[in-house]
Each structure stands twice: as structure tokens, then as C-alpha cells.
Amino acid sequence: MATYDCDVLVIGGGIHGVGVAQAAAAAGYEVVVLEQNDLASGTSSRSSKLIHGGLRYLEGAQFSLVRESLHERELLLRLAPTLVKRQKFFIPIYPETSRRPWLMRLGLGVYALFSGMGPYARFRSIPKAEWEALDGLKTDRLQHVFQYWDAQTDDVLLTQAVMNSAQQLGARLLCPARFVTAEISPDSCLVSYTVNGQTKQCKCLTVVNAAGPWARHVATQFIPRIPDVAVDNVQGTHLELPGKVERGCYYMEVPQDKRAVFVMPWKNGTTLVGTTEHHYIGEPDAVVPLPEEREYLIDVYQHYFPNRSKEIINEWAGLRVLPAAGGTAFGRSRETQLPVDNESNPRVLSILGGKLTGYRATAEQVMHTLYRTLPKKEPIAQTSKIPLHSPELK
Ligand SMILES: Cc1cc2nc3c(=O)[nH]c(=O)nc-3n(C[C@H](O)[C@H](O)[C@H](O)COP(=O)(O)OP(=O)(O)OC[C@H]3O[C@@H](n4cnc5c(N)ncnc54)[C@H](O)[C@@H]3O)c2cc1C
């Protein structure tokens, strides 16, 4: 059996797994990533593709999350200009919109403050004379349109770019390679995984469980058992429709439940509409859009863009990992949880939840925790300074 000895073994090649691989390799450690399918084949290809602070998280007073995300957004705009692009966001207000203009001004003001008050931190009101140019947005009873800036990416390309960067720093990617089980001993972890049906083993100092919606299942495969954290998998669907919204992204309030739904320009002249929040029980691989989600999203789109095509050309569902709680998923914390098997000497750390936007900050936080166990090494790079290149441009 082949043996890979490494400092950090990462389970999962989504944005968090590759982010940790990059951070660990940059810190001078030997890293191996196991990915069972393809890079970004889980949630990291099914996000809304926004690199944003999350304006709506201000409502839930998640200030540190918004501030950190805005900081990461600015960093990614600098480090990955071919992958992360600034985008205009429009928020229309009608008489029935629950978030009134004064509240929007307040929220956008705080957002601007957290963004650093640069030229792209500013928001404005769109003059009435320009409303007709807003991609067919319903102007009947329209009272106000705000415009602010955030950013958009291609989540798959971003994940691939971060993995490429990790590999350039020496990380190894095994794909497809499926984690099966691990035995934790006082000085290491013995991880078993399969490649083409063959079982292999890797002895490592630490394991990072970055298996996204599979993380709770992966956590049950450690001997001895590692502490469980109560989380829910919440499904979110996107629809891809013909004809691109040219001016930017639209932040729509759903009339019946006041949730936010985005209408966003996408590749090949299409538009994305998403997302939903449905509690999901079942195998993560089996998640698919539900008829009621389709209907919900088409209804919102029809409501605000009555003359645009509603023909669905593509659709997909992804799973958010959120803290377990009753009630709706919309208001739940998006903060990342990083439970470990042992606080003073962690061998296994799980990444639960989080955002695409904050992957680098999360990876640095993971490394900070693992330094309690890992031997001291000389860093070879800093993730805040490593440029990321689009794999498409190679
Ligand atoms: C609908 C939706 C919209 C979102 N929109 C945004 C957004 O606009 N902006 C934003 O910042 N965030 C957004 N998010 C959040 C963001 O997408 C996720 O936080 C992020 O993609 C999670 O990445 P991950 O690496 O933790 O998980 P994943 O991307 O799911 O990666 C886990 C990986 O682990 C692999 N794996 C699982 N089990 C094993 C095993 N046994 N062996 C080997 N590999 C294994 C899987 O194949 C998978 O590739 C959104 C999430 C959802 C669901």
C-alpha cells in the first residue's frame, strides 16, 4: 500500500478544503487533499457566486461576519482580478417592500462604512429617468432604486485557482480519492481512503474535515469518535434563464415571505435566479431542485421582470451547512464553526458552514488552531499576497 506522510490531510476539494491546502502549504507544511469526485463538485459549484459582505446579514447583527467578508472581498478583487469582478447591485423599493428607503439607507451606510468608504463603497439612488434601462424591471408603482457595489465570481474557477496555487506551493491533490475512516492516536492520525476501489493509507499529524454537507458523516468515521456539532443541511436552488440582465445584479424582496432573491447576470448571455432555503434530510449527493422551489423562483422573477423569458435552461441545488435551530433558515448565523477533537492538541478539525467569500480567512483561522499541534515551520508565502489566476486563461 502506498503511504503518504504529511502534516495536514484535508478531506474535501471544495473552496474550504483548497483554501486550507493553500494556507497550510504557504505556512510550510506538507499537505494532501482527498477529493472524492471533482474539485468544487459539492456546494462550491452551486453558490450564488457572490463575493460579498452580505448586506442582509446586517439585519441579523452579524457585524463581524460582514466586516470580515468585505475585507476578504477587497483582497480577492486585488489578488484575483480575472476571477472576481466588481458588480453593480440594484435594490428596487415598491409600496409593499418591507425594507423602507430609510432602512436601506441605514444598511447601505453601514455597509459603506465597513467597506472602507472608497469609491466603490458609495451607494446612490438611481434617477427615475434611468429606471426604464434596468433590464425590464417592473416600473409600475416603483418608488425608489438604490445601487451599491459588491462582487461576483465563478465559484468553480475560483476553487480550481486556489488549488492550483496550493499545488504550486507543494500541496498534493488526490482526486478522485474517497476518505473512508481514520484512527486517531496520541501522536498522529492514520487515514484510510480509496482510489479506484483500492484502499490506501496516509499517516498524518492533523486532519481537516472540509467535506461540506458530508462533514457530519465524515465525522462519524473517526476512531475514537470526535465531538458532534448540531447542524442542518439547507438546500438552495438556482435557475438559469435565457437573456442576460445587463446592468448588474438585482436584490429582490420576495412578496410573500420577505426573503431576498438575487437576479444575476451569468455566463453565455444567461441570467441566474436564486436562491431558496429548504431543510434537507437525505444523502447530500441526491439533492435536486424541487418543483415548489422552481415555482417560487419563477414567481418572483415574473413579478419583478414580467416581460423576460421564464424558460428554464438549467437548474441546480446546493446545500448550506447551518447551525441547527428551529424556524426559518433565512435568519440563521452564517458564521463558520470549527470544532476540534481536542482543544489543546487538535488532531481533527471540522469546517462547518461558512461562505465562499470568507474561505481564506477561515483557512487562516484553521491553521491558527492547528499550530497548537503542528511543529513550527518556516512559512514560504502569505495567502493575503498570493495572486490567483483563472485556470481558463492558462
Ligand atoms: C445555494 C447557496 C448559495 C450560496 N451563495 C453564496 C454566495 O453567493 N457567496 C458566498 O460567499 N457563499 C455562498 N454560499 C456558501 C458557499 O457556497 C459555501 O460555504 C461553500 O461553497 C462551502 O464549501 P465547502 O468546501 O465547505 O463544501 P463543498 O464545496 O461542498 O466541498 C466539500 C467537498 O468534500 C468532498 N467530499 C465529501 N465527502 C468526501 C469523502 N468521504 N472523501 C473525499 N471527499 C469528500 C465533496 O465531494 C466536496 O467536493 C452559498 C451556499 C449555497 C448552498
The ligand as an SDF file (V2000), in Angstrom:
LIG
                    3D

 53 58  0  0  0  0  0  0  0  0999 V2000
  -27.4720   27.9690   -2.5370 C   0  0  0  0  0  0  0  0  0  0  0  0
  -26.2130   28.5170   -1.9490 C   0  0  0  0  0  0  0  0  0  0  0  0
  -25.7880   29.7920   -2.3030 C   0  0  0  0  0  0  0  0  0  0  0  0
  -24.6170   30.3040   -1.7680 C   0  0  0  0  0  0  0  0  0  0  0  0
  -24.1830   31.5100   -2.1920 N   0  0  0  0  0  0  0  0  0  0  0  0
  -23.0360   32.0270   -1.7010 C   0  0  0  0  0  0  0  0  0  0  0  0
  -22.5410   33.2600   -2.2070 C   0  0  0  0  0  0  0  0  0  0  0  0
  -23.0990   33.8550   -3.1230 O   0  0  0  0  0  0  0  0  0  0  0  0
  -21.4090   33.7440   -1.6640 N   0  0  0  0  0  0  0  0  0  0  0  0
  -20.7380   33.1100   -0.6770 C   0  0  0  0  0  0  0  0  0  0  0  0
  -19.7410   33.6390   -0.2090 O   0  0  0  0  0  0  0  0  0  0  0  0
  -21.1540   31.9020   -0.2120 N   0  0  0  0  0  0  0  0  0  0  0  0
  -22.2750   31.3580   -0.7130 C   0  0  0  0  0  0  0  0  0  0  0  0
  -22.7150   30.1380   -0.2740 N   0  0  0  0  0  0  0  0  0  0  0  0
  -21.9050   29.3990    0.7020 C   0  0  0  0  0  0  0  0  0  0  0  0
  -20.7510   28.6820   -0.0010 C   0  0  0  0  0  0  0  0  0  0  0  0
  -21.1310   28.2210   -1.2630 O   0  0  0  0  0  0  0  0  0  0  0  0
  -20.2890   27.5060    0.8510 C   0  0  0  0  0  0  0  0  0  0  0  0
  -19.9860   27.9810    2.1550 O   0  0  0  0  0  0  0  0  0  0  0  0
  -19.0270   26.8470    0.3220 C   0  0  0  0  0  0  0  0  0  0  0  0
  -19.1190   26.5620   -1.0580 O   0  0  0  0  0  0  0  0  0  0  0  0
  -18.8150   25.5460    1.1000 C   0  0  0  0  0  0  0  0  0  0  0  0
  -17.6270   24.9620    0.6380 O   0  0  0  0  0  0  0  0  0  0  0  0
  -17.0560   23.6570    1.3270 P   0  0  0  0  0  0  0  0  0  0  0  0
  -15.6780   23.4940    0.7960 O   0  0  0  0  0  0  0  0  0  0  0  0
  -17.2290   23.7460    2.7990 O   0  0  0  0  0  0  0  0  0  0  0  0
  -18.0290   22.4810    0.8600 O   0  0  0  0  0  0  0  0  0  0  0  0
  -18.1770   21.7800   -0.5560 P   0  0  0  0  0  0  0  0  0  0  0  0
  -17.9770   22.7250   -1.6760 O   0  0  0  0  0  0  0  0  0  0  0  0
  -19.4540   21.0200   -0.5440 O   0  0  0  0  0  0  0  0  0  0  0  0
  -16.9550   20.7800   -0.6000 O   0  0  0  0  0  0  0  0  0  0  0  0
  -16.9360   19.5700    0.0990 C   0  0  0  0  0  0  0  0  0  0  0  0
  -16.1990   18.5700   -0.7530 C   0  0  0  0  0  0  0  0  0  0  0  0
  -15.9310   17.4240    0.0270 O   0  0  0  0  0  0  0  0  0  0  0  0
  -15.9530   16.3180   -0.8340 C   0  0  0  0  0  0  0  0  0  0  0  0
  -16.1500   15.1040   -0.0150 N   0  0  0  0  0  0  0  0  0  0  0  0
  -17.2200   14.7860    0.7340 C   0  0  0  0  0  0  0  0  0  0  0  0
  -17.0260   13.5970    1.3260 N   0  0  0  0  0  0  0  0  0  0  0  0
  -15.7960   13.1660    0.9550 C   0  0  0  0  0  0  0  0  0  0  0  0
  -15.0420   11.9750    1.2360 C   0  0  0  0  0  0  0  0  0  0  0  0
  -15.5140   10.9970    2.0080 N   0  0  0  0  0  0  0  0  0  0  0  0
  -13.8070   11.8720    0.6720 N   0  0  0  0  0  0  0  0  0  0  0  0
  -13.3150   12.8470   -0.1510 C   0  0  0  0  0  0  0  0  0  0  0  0
  -14.0080   13.9620   -0.4510 N   0  0  0  0  0  0  0  0  0  0  0  0
  -15.2260   14.1320    0.1030 C   0  0  0  0  0  0  0  0  0  0  0  0
  -17.1400   16.6120   -1.7400 C   0  0  0  0  0  0  0  0  0  0  0  0
  -17.0820   15.8610   -2.9460 O   0  0  0  0  0  0  0  0  0  0  0  0
  -16.9900   18.1100   -1.9570 C   0  0  0  0  0  0  0  0  0  0  0  0
  -16.2760   18.4160   -3.1510 O   0  0  0  0  0  0  0  0  0  0  0  0
  -23.8750   29.5610   -0.8190 C   0  0  0  0  0  0  0  0  0  0  0  0
  -24.3130   28.2890   -0.4650 C   0  0  0  0  0  0  0  0  0  0  0  0
  -25.4600   27.7600   -1.0320 C   0  0  0  0  0  0  0  0  0  0  0  0
  -25.8890   26.3840   -0.6920 C   0  0  0  0  0  0  0  0  0  0  0  0
  1  2  1  0
  2  3  1  0
  2 52  2  0
  3  4  2  0
  4  5  1  0
  4 50  1  0
  5  6  2  0
  6  7  1  0
  6 13  1  0
  7  8  2  0
  7  9  1  0
  9 10  1  0
 10 11  2  0
 10 12  1  0
 12 13  2  0
 13 14  1  0
 14 15  1  0
 14 50  1  0
 15 16  1  0
 16 17  1  0
 16 18  1  0
 18 19  1  0
 18 20  1  0
 20 21  1  0
 20 22  1  0
 22 23  1  0
 23 24  1  0
 24 25  2  0
 24 26  1  0
 24 27  1  0
 27 28  1  0
 28 29  2  0
 28 30  1  0
 28 31  1  0
 31 32  1  0
 32 33  1  0
 33 34  1  0
 33 48  1  0
 34 35  1  0
 35 36  1  0
 35 46  1  0
 36 37  1  0
 36 45  1  0
 37 38  2  0
 38 39  1  0
 39 40  1  0
 39 45  2  0
 40 41  1  0
 40 42  2  0
 42 43  1  0
 43 44  2  0
 44 45  1  0
 46 47  1  0
 46 48  1  0
 48 49  1  0
 50 51  2  0
 51 52  1  0
 52 53  1  0
M  END
$$$$
